[in-house]
Amino acid sequence: MRDFRKLEIWTESVTLAKKIYEVSNRFPSQEKYGMCSQMTRAVVSIASNIAEGCSRKTRLEFSRFLDIALGSSFELETQIEICKQVAYLTEDKYHDLLQDLHLLQKRINAFRGTI
């Protein structure tokens, strides 16, 4: 069993989750059960699947959970894009979130290749 708290990808995913919560709290109130909920579930799924994967006994199982985390990251990327399109995000915030997310995606993918 691995300690997920020691993984940089887990720490980075938790930091990204905090940013998404901060941003989505500023969305219009009608989005509380829409986009806000979708985005927070996706970003929490990234960190949660990394953590859950650490509990698995085989590399193959762990890799599968990293695949799921990566899938959730692409789901979040789509939601960030939609938020930009409907003007819920400024250009700067959009680029900031995407930069963090793309770096996390690359790191998850690279880490997956090492296990």
Secondary structure, 3 states (H helix, E strand, C coil): CCCHHHCHHHHHHHHHHHHHHHHHCCCCHHHCCCHHHHHHHHHHHHHHHHHHHHCCCCHHHHHHHHHHHHHHHHHHHHHHHHHHHCCCCCHHHHHHHHHHHHHHHHHHHHHHHHC
